[in-house]
Amino acid sequence: MGKRGDQTVRLFEETAGIFVLQYNGQIYPSVYKSMEAHAIAKGLPSKPVYFCIIDGNDTTSLLKAYKRLLVVRSGYPILSMNLL
């Protein structure tokens, strides 16, 4: 994932209880496995760590549901900057 392939590692170096990965395209199974392994390694039995993966299809669904999606003539979805 990414040019250096270390984005998942760097994500889990942060102090957090939930980690979110969002990509506007296909996310490969190896990324799911990597996220799960990092979450298990970082978590404790008394304080679990959670993660969420949002791929391109899920991103489109969320943007449509919250009316933040504009589809331009090219057919590519873009995020609406009107946040009201």
C-alpha positions as CSV (number, residue, x, y, z in Angstrom):
1,M,0.0,0.0,0.0
2,G,1.6,3.3,-1.1
3,K,5.0,3.9,-2.6
4,R,7.0,2.6,0.3
5,G,4.4,0.0,1.4
6,D,4.6,1.2,5.0
7,Q,1.4,3.2,5.4
8,T,-0.3,0.5,7.6
9,V,2.8,0.3,9.8
10,R,2.8,4.1,10.2
11,L,-1.0,4.2,10.8
12,F,-0.7,1.8,13.7
13,E,2.2,3.7,15.3
14,E,-0.3,6.4,16.2
15,T,-2.0,6.4,19.6
16,A,-5.6,5.5,19.0
17,G,-8.3,2.9,19.7
18,I,-9.7,2.9,16.2
19,F,-7.9,3.0,12.9
20,V,-9.6,3.9,9.6
21,L,-8.3,3.1,6.2
22,Q,-10.2,4.7,3.3
23,Y,-9.2,4.3,-0.4
24,N,-11.3,5.3,-3.4
25,G,-10.6,2.1,-5.2
26,Q,-10.2,-1.7,-4.6
27,I,-8.5,-2.8,-1.4
28,Y,-6.7,-6.1,-1.7
29,P,-7.1,-9.0,0.8
30,S,-3.5,-8.6,1.9
31,V,-4.3,-5.1,3.3
32,Y,-7.2,-6.6,5.3
33,K,-4.9,-9.2,6.7
34,S,-2.2,-6.6,7.5
35,M,-4.7,-4.3,9.3
36,E,-6.0,-7.2,11.3
37,A,-2.5,-8.4,12.3
38,H,-1.5,-4.8,13.4
39,A,-4.7,-4.4,15.4
40,I,-4.2,-7.7,17.2
41,A,-0.6,-6.8,17.9
42,K,-1.4,-3.4,19.2
43,G,-4.4,-4.4,21.3
44,L,-4.5,-5.7,24.8
45,P,-7.1,-8.2,26.2
46,S,-8.5,-5.5,28.5
47,K,-8.4,-2.8,25.7
48,P,-9.0,-4.0,22.2
49,V,-8.1,-2.0,19.1
50,Y,-10.6,-1.6,16.3
51,F,-10.1,-0.9,12.6
52,C,-12.4,0.0,9.7
53,I,-11.7,-0.4,6.0
54,I,-13.7,1.7,3.5
55,D,-13.1,0.8,-0.2
56,G,-14.2,2.8,-3.2
57,N,-17.7,1.2,-3.4
58,D,-18.3,2.0,0.3
59,T,-17.0,5.5,-0.1
60,T,-19.4,6.1,-2.9
61,S,-22.3,4.8,-0.9
62,L,-21.4,7.0,2.1
63,L,-21.1,10.1,0.0
64,K,-24.4,9.4,-1.8
65,A,-26.2,8.8,1.5
66,Y,-25.0,12.0,3.0
67,K,-25.5,14.0,-0.3
68,R,-21.8,14.9,-0.6
69,L,-21.3,13.3,-4.0
70,L,-21.3,15.0,-7.3
71,V,-20.9,13.1,-10.5
72,V,-19.3,15.1,-13.3
73,R,-19.5,14.4,-17.0
74,S,-16.3,12.3,-16.9
75,G,-18.2,9.8,-14.7
76,Y,-15.8,10.1,-11.8
77,P,-17.3,10.9,-8.4
78,I,-16.0,14.0,-6.5
79,L,-16.7,15.2,-3.0
80,S,-19.0,18.2,-2.8
81,M,-17.4,21.0,-0.9
82,N,-20.8,22.3,0.3
83,L,-20.8,21.0,3.9
84,L,-24.0,22.6,4.9
